[in-house]
Amino acid sequence: MEELPKLYSLPEVAAALNLSPHTIRAFVRQRKLSPLRICRRLLFDSEELAKFIREARVPLQSIAPGVNDPVVLAPEHGPEPARAINCT
């Protein structure tokens, strides 16, 4: 017999993703997530959730452009020239 996939309820998915159940329902309406509907309950397959998480990842550079660029400090007083500080 074929093993059944692990299914997660709406509250479990919301808790795992640190989102509200309302947001998860919005993702379903927007077709970002496709649950199974059994007796009016929304159940989510673990593979579907893994795919959603993979597709939701955003490279760090697009979130915070220039995050690895050196910071240039302007001199506060006096003739001391500005210098670059590498924050990595």
Secondary structure, DSSP 8 states (H G I E B T S, - for coil): ------EEEHHHHHHHHT--HHHHHHHHHTTSS--EEETTEEEEEHHHHHHHHHHH---HHHHSTTTTS-EEE--SSSS---EEE---
